[in-house]
Amino acid sequence: FVFRLSSPSAIFPADTHCAISPLPSFLHFHWVHTMARVTRVVPPLPQTERGVVCQITADSPGERIVYCNGTNVLWRSIASMTADEKPEDVFTWKGHTKKTTVAAMSPNSQWVVSGDVGGAIRVWGAKGDNVLKNEYKLWDGTIKDASWSSDSTRIVACGDGKETRAVAILADTGSKTGEVAGHSKQINSISFRSQRPFRVVTGSEDMLVAFHQGPPFKYAKSHTTHTNFVNCVRFSPDGAFALSAGSDAKLVLFEGKEGDLVKEFEKPDGISGSLWAAVWSPDGSKIATAGGDKKLRVWDREAGKQVAEAAAGSALEDMLLGLVWPTASRIITVCLDGRLMLWDVDAAGVLTAAGAVDGTQGPLSCVACDPSTGALIQGGGDGFVASVPSQGAVSKAKIGKGIQHILAHSPAFSGAAEAWVFSLDDSLRRIAVEGSQIVGSPIPLGEFAVSAAWFDKEETKALVATGKDSLICVGASGVEWTKANAVPRRPTAIGVSAVAGLVAIGLERPEGMSAPGVQNTQFDLQLFNITDAGSPDGLTPGSVLQEHLKEVTSLKFTPAGNFLASADAGNKIFVWAVSGGNASVAITDFCLHTARITCLDWLPDGKHLVSGALDQTIFVWDVDKPKEYTKIAEAHKAGVTSVAACSDTSFASVGNDGFLKVYSLS
């Protein structure tokens, strides 16, 4: 059948999705009136590495900062970062396939150049559809730094190539405009003097600062002032001067046109460690540096000495690795844990802390919602748990090991607002939702926690399925009991309904073949009946459910315990009707994912199921109308890892891209 519509909007309402399911002889149209709208986005912080400069830049008006995280490039509105940041204030460009290292917006705010660890730079639009304009492969090593000429037509980039370590090219064609050479090791930083005559300055791990004349550019001279790695070089806004900062804690000033040494700044008392990054004030009269001694320092160019300093803190995570000076009165620094710190700076260079933007850096593996406060708790491989309140600043706690699971209480819970966090050190920690303080001491489990769920109606105990085929009941004060060899094979997921008195556990397939030459595909669901949560003997084996042909990845009961949803590593979701301590298949239509399903959660109404998968897609399913669904495509680059219901009409998701997103259904 072919339907030709001259005006689709006249037939399909603007807020309606239509899913077409092919059948042998006719077409079914499934009307989906539910829409999902992103109401909040919490982006990851800049990705940092100890001993490596974190490149962070700003647009010419000083309204947005640009930084890298994973394979993405992000920009955020400076004005709203510490206040009411809206989804439209955050932009992500996803065109790289390898880890990004640097991004800079052109002076005319039309283009962005970004580089990655594979030695490629991409030039893409900063407006409209953000289309990729050009891609240039420069070398096989990392791109360490890149910048634009003032007319937005030329790009310079440097890094860790084997033969070529820096280039000056035309943005439109990639044609080289001379040779940027003179170094024997990795070039850490590069800067373009846009005033004529053009110049390029570079700083390297060979401890040299080199100047190049052009175009076509060629080596002119170098300086051996530094006694350790040169981490940053920058021309002043008017091109009259150039600076260099290094791991020897030296800040050096050069003449911009000829590249002659002007002076070495006087070292203040107590300075130690590396100067990782340096930046000019917009008027070129002062310089700010970010140091390994955790201090932001402001230096006067004419006086040749420091005029102000401020400490970001005293912990290792407070080490400063990058900074940007977007406007005359604002400096933004990046700490080792990715935290963005905002500073007010007056005309004399005096610094005042003005706020901080906290969060997490790496891929996120789990999220939970605390209904009593509306806060979202997230965690991932970077070893931090962050609490994201509905309003106010994000707080976080350092766990130190990767986060596996987070349990938040339901609306029926009457105790303090806490989340239970399970980490890769085989321990449980209780985290206060407000302030992210660790409550009490860590509780060692002694075994790897594969999955966990609340065990009793009061939500004072959690049942943990472990990698050693055991079940552990743990309370706020410690492990209460362990049931060794509770299941015949390694568990892969667990779901508990204290209301229904049932536990469901997904099991690995048995070893061996089901038939000659045929791999066993028996991925069972083992049910247990709960008669007494206070004793391992109160958990008795029940029936075995056999429908899944791939590893079971997630199990969730509805709040009322009348349905159990199970998902697997293929694309199958089964909804089981629960009754009398048993379960039978009720719905098999939820099968539109195209990759491993990673997470499930029921909305509080018990009728809508949210699923996420590595295909980057989220679906919202309706058990009353199995043919209808809401699809959210490209929800998270590299895959959705966890979803959490917030209300009957909203839910949150996290993914391997490090983003937290909140959706509203209407």
QUITA-V298062 format. One record per helix or strand of 3 or more residues. SS is the DSSP state (hx for helix, st for strand). FROM is the first residue (numbers start at 1). TO is the last residue. Records with the same first field share a line. If there is no record, write none. Layout:
BEGIN
SS: FROM-TO + FROM-TO
END
This chain:
BEGIN
hx: 8-11 + 87-89 + 316-318 + 536-538
st: 17-22 + 27-32 + 36-42 + 64-69 + 72-77 + 90-93 + 100-105 + 111-116 + 120-125 + 132-137 + 143-148 + 154-159 + 166-170 + 187-193 + 199-204 + 209-213 + 217-223 + 230-235 + 241-246 + 251-255 + 261-264 + 275-280 + 286-291 + 295-300 + 305-311 + 320-327 + 330-335 + 340-345 + 351-357 + 364-370 + 375-380 + 384-388 + 395-398 + 403-408 + 418-423 + 427-432 + 438-444 + 449-454 + 461-466 + 471-475 + 478-483 + 491-497 + 502-507 + 513-515 + 523-530 + 539-548 + 552-557 + 563-568 + 573-579 + 582-587 + 597-602 + 608-613 + 618-622 + 629-632 + 640-647 + 650-655 + 660-665
END
